[in-house]
Amino acid sequence: MYQTIEAKKEKQVLNCYKTWLQDIGELDPDKWMEVLRHLTKSTIASRDKLIQVKFLHCSYLTPECLNRLTPTRGLNCTSRRGHPGSWIYIVWSCPKLVAYWIQIFAFISKLLVLTIPPDPALALLDLTRGLVNSAESRTLLQLLL
């Protein structure tokens, strides 16, 4: 019975990993483990941890998800009708959000005196490995995002 539960847990993590891998491309298993380790250490508040877990599992209702529940609903974004209503579009690729993320990364680059290009792995999953050299800069970058 214990093995069945553990196998189910592992499968769920792999499905979540596959979703992120499909959306952002380069995400090796080591980076994924870093995301999972940081998930439990970034806050002590249970409510915030729950929000992070839901975000990591893409469990919010997007137009694509709502379409699976009610096929009469459209698949596209509700504010920009011709664009897909996928998870990555809603949190990263929407033209309105692209401008927002560019401003955020420009601000952070200015503060750290380091050019940091907009990257969904960094902004959404907090993957900072290799971008900054010192632990202080990495911590500051994580706080700013």
CYANA upper distance limits for C-alpha pairs under 8 A (distance plus 0.5 A):
  1 MET  CA      5 ILE  CA      6.94
  2 TYR  CA      6 GLU  CA      6.72
  3 GLN  CA      7 ALA  CA      6.50
  4 THR  CA      8 LYS  CA      6.68
  5 ILE  CA      9 LYS  CA      6.76
  6 GLU  CA     10 GLU  CA      6.70
  7 ALA  CA     11 LYS  CA      6.67
  8 LYS  CA     12 GLN  CA      6.82
  9 LYS  CA     13 VAL  CA      6.93
 10 GLU  CA     14 LEU  CA      6.71
 11 LYS  CA     15 ASN  CA      6.74
 12 GLN  CA     16 CYS  CA      6.81
 13 VAL  CA     17 TYR  CA      6.52
 14 LEU  CA     18 LYS  CA      6.48
 15 ASN  CA     19 THR  CA      6.79
 16 CYS  CA     20 TRP  CA      7.01
 16 CYS  CA     56 LEU  CA      7.88
 16 CYS  CA     57 HIS  CA      6.06
 16 CYS  CA     58 CYS  CA      8.29
 17 TYR  CA     21 LEU  CA      6.50
 17 TYR  CA     32 TRP  CA      7.79
 18 LYS  CA     22 GLN  CA      6.52
 19 THR  CA     23 ASP  CA      6.78
 20 TRP  CA     24 ILE  CA      6.44
 20 TRP  CA     25 GLY  CA      8.06
 20 TRP  CA     27 LEU  CA      8.27
 21 LEU  CA     25 GLY  CA      5.50
 21 LEU  CA     26 GLU  CA      7.01
 21 LEU  CA     27 LEU  CA      6.24
 23 ASP  CA     88 ILE  CA      6.70
 24 ILE  CA    120 PRO  CA      7.09
 24 ILE  CA    121 ALA  CA      7.21
 27 LEU  CA     31 LYS  CA      6.53
 27 LEU  CA     32 TRP  CA      6.99
 27 LEU  CA    121 ALA  CA      8.46
 28 ASP  CA     32 TRP  CA      6.82
 29 PRO  CA     33 MET  CA      6.65
 30 ASP  CA     34 GLU  CA      6.82
 31 LYS  CA     35 VAL  CA      6.84
 31 LYS  CA    127 LEU  CA      7.70
 32 TRP  CA     36 LEU  CA      6.85
 33 MET  CA     37 ARG  CA      6.59
 34 GLU  CA     38 HIS  CA      6.60
 34 GLU  CA    127 LEU  CA      8.02
 35 VAL  CA     39 LEU  CA      6.60
 35 VAL  CA    125 LEU  CA      6.82
 35 VAL  CA    126 ASP  CA      7.56
 35 VAL  CA    127 LEU  CA      7.27
 36 LEU  CA     40 THR  CA      7.57
 37 ARG  CA     41 LYS  CA      7.27
 38 HIS  CA     42 SER  CA      6.28
 39 LEU  CA     49 LYS  CA      7.78
 39 LEU  CA     52 GLN  CA      7.44
 39 LEU  CA     53 VAL  CA      8.03
 40 THR  CA     49 LYS  CA      7.52
 43 THR  CA     48 ASP  CA      7.39
 43 THR  CA     49 LYS  CA      7.21
 44 ILE  CA     48 ASP  CA      8.36
 44 ILE  CA     49 LYS  CA      8.03
 45 ALA  CA     49 LYS  CA      6.84
 46 SER  CA     50 LEU  CA      6.69
 47 ARG  CA     51 ILE  CA      6.89
 48 ASP  CA     52 GLN  CA      6.75
 49 LYS  CA     53 VAL  CA      6.64
 50 LEU  CA     54 LYS  CA      6.63
 51 ILE  CA     55 PHE  CA      6.60
 52 GLN  CA     56 LEU  CA      6.52
 53 VAL  CA     57 HIS  CA      6.64
 54 LYS  CA     58 CYS  CA      6.51
 54 LYS  CA     59 SER  CA      5.72
 54 LYS  CA     60 TYR  CA      7.53
 55 PHE  CA     59 SER  CA      6.85
 55 PHE  CA     60 TYR  CA      7.68
 56 LEU  CA    125 LEU  CA      8.26
 58 CYS  CA     87 TRP  CA      7.33
 61 LEU  CA     65 CYS  CA      6.21
 61 LEU  CA     66 LEU  CA      6.77
 62 THR  CA     66 LEU  CA      6.64
 62 THR  CA     85 GLY  CA      6.61
 62 THR  CA     86 SER  CA      6.83
 62 THR  CA     87 TRP  CA      6.73
 62 THR  CA     90 ILE  CA      8.01
 63 PRO  CA     67 ASN  CA      6.49
 63 PRO  CA     73 ARG  CA      8.16
 63 PRO  CA     74 GLY  CA      7.28
 63 PRO  CA     75 LEU  CA      5.83
 63 PRO  CA     76 ASN  CA      6.67
 63 PRO  CA     77 CYS  CA      6.70
 63 PRO  CA     78 THR  CA      7.88
 63 PRO  CA     85 GLY  CA      5.35
 63 PRO  CA     86 SER  CA      7.40
 64 GLU  CA     68 ARG  CA      7.05
 64 GLU  CA     74 GLY  CA      8.15
 64 GLU  CA     75 LEU  CA      5.35
 64 GLU  CA     76 ASN  CA      7.62
 64 GLU  CA     84 PRO  CA      8.34
 64 GLU  CA     85 GLY  CA      5.93
 64 GLU  CA     86 SER  CA      6.30
 65 CYS  CA     69 LEU  CA      7.12
 66 LEU  CA     70 THR  CA      6.48
 66 LEU  CA     71 PRO  CA      8.34
 66 LEU  CA     73 ARG  CA      7.40
 66 LEU  CA     75 LEU  CA      8.49
 67 ASN  CA     71 PRO  CA      5.28
 67 ASN  CA     72 THR  CA      7.33
 67 ASN  CA     73 ARG  CA      5.56
 67 ASN  CA     74 GLY  CA      6.57
 67 ASN  CA     75 LEU  CA      6.35
 75 LEU  CA     84 PRO  CA      6.93
 75 LEU  CA     85 GLY  CA      6.23
 76 ASN  CA     80 ARG  CA      8.06
 76 ASN  CA     81 ARG  CA      6.15
 76 ASN  CA     82 GLY  CA      6.86
 76 ASN  CA     83 HIS  CA      5.96
 76 ASN  CA     84 PRO  CA      4.86
 76 ASN  CA     85 GLY  CA      4.90
 76 ASN  CA     86 SER  CA      8.38
 77 CYS  CA     81 ARG  CA      5.95
 77 CYS  CA     82 GLY  CA      7.79
 77 CYS  CA     83 HIS  CA      6.19
 77 CYS  CA     84 PRO  CA      6.07
 77 CYS  CA     85 GLY  CA      4.72
 77 CYS  CA     86 SER  CA      8.34
 77 CYS  CA     90 ILE  CA      8.20
 78 THR  CA     85 GLY  CA      8.09
 84 PRO  CA     89 TYR  CA      7.35
 85 GLY  CA     89 TYR  CA      6.88
 85 GLY  CA     90 ILE  CA      7.04
 86 SER  CA     90 ILE  CA      6.75
 87 TRP  CA     91 VAL  CA      6.89
 88 ILE  CA     92 TRP  CA      5.96
 88 ILE  CA     93 SER  CA      6.85
 89 TYR  CA     93 SER  CA      4.84
 89 TYR  CA     94 CYS  CA      5.77
 90 ILE  CA     94 CYS  CA      6.59
 91 VAL  CA     97 LEU  CA      7.81
 92 TRP  CA     97 LEU  CA      6.57
 92 TRP  CA     98 VAL  CA      7.04
 92 TRP  CA    101 TRP  CA      8.35
 92 TRP  CA    120 PRO  CA      7.32
 93 SER  CA     97 LEU  CA      7.03
 93 SER  CA     98 VAL  CA      6.48
 94 CYS  CA     98 VAL  CA      6.60
 95 PRO  CA     99 ALA  CA      7.06
 96 LYS  CA    100 TYR  CA      7.12
 97 LEU  CA    101 TRP  CA      6.54
 98 VAL  CA    102 ILE  CA      6.62
 99 ALA  CA    103 GLN  CA      6.86
100 TYR  CA    104 ILE  CA      6.78
101 TRP  CA    105 PHE  CA      6.58
101 TRP  CA    118 PRO  CA      7.11
102 ILE  CA    106 ALA  CA      6.55
102 ILE  CA    118 PRO  CA      6.73
103 GLN  CA    107 PHE  CA      6.63
104 ILE  CA    108 ILE  CA      6.74
105 PHE  CA    109 SER  CA      6.42
105 PHE  CA    116 ILE  CA      6.93
105 PHE  CA    117 PRO  CA      7.11
105 PHE  CA    118 PRO  CA      6.32
106 ALA  CA    110 LYS  CA      6.65
106 ALA  CA    115 THR  CA      8.41
106 ALA  CA    116 ILE  CA      8.12
107 PHE  CA    111 LEU  CA      6.82
108 ILE  CA    112 LEU  CA      6.61
108 ILE  CA    116 ILE  CA      8.11
108 ILE  CA    141 LEU  CA      7.78
108 ILE  CA    144 LEU  CA      7.56
109 SER  CA    113 VAL  CA      6.12
109 SER  CA    114 LEU  CA      5.51
109 SER  CA    115 THR  CA      5.55
109 SER  CA    116 ILE  CA      6.02
110 LYS  CA    114 LEU  CA      7.26
110 LYS  CA    115 THR  CA      8.21
112 LEU  CA    137 SER  CA      7.66
112 LEU  CA    141 LEU  CA      8.47
116 ILE  CA    131 LEU  CA      8.03
118 PRO  CA    122 LEU  CA      8.39
118 PRO  CA    123 ALA  CA      8.11
119 ASP  CA    123 ALA  CA      6.66
120 PRO  CA    124 LEU  CA      5.93
120 PRO  CA    125 LEU  CA      7.79
121 ALA  CA    125 LEU  CA      5.63
121 ALA  CA    126 ASP  CA      6.97
121 ALA  CA    127 LEU  CA      6.26
122 LEU  CA    126 ASP  CA      5.03
122 LEU  CA    127 LEU  CA      5.10
122 LEU  CA    128 THR  CA      6.49
123 ALA  CA    127 LEU  CA      8.25
123 ALA  CA    145 LEU  CA      6.74
126 ASP  CA    142 GLN  CA      7.01
126 ASP  CA    145 LEU  CA      8.07
128 THR  CA    132 VAL  CA      7.64
128 THR  CA    138 ARG  CA      7.09
128 THR  CA    141 LEU  CA      8.32
128 THR  CA    142 GLN  CA      8.13
132 VAL  CA    137 SER  CA      6.67
132 VAL  CA    138 ARG  CA      6.36
133 ASN  CA    137 SER  CA      7.64
133 ASN  CA    138 ARG  CA      7.94
134 SER  CA    138 ARG  CA      6.82
135 ALA  CA    139 THR  CA      6.58
136 GLU  CA    140 LEU  CA      6.64
137 SER  CA    141 LEU  CA      6.52
138 ARG  CA    142 GLN  CA      6.68
139 THR  CA    143 LEU  CA      6.69
140 LEU  CA    144 LEU  CA      6.62
141 LEU  CA    145 LEU  CA      6.80
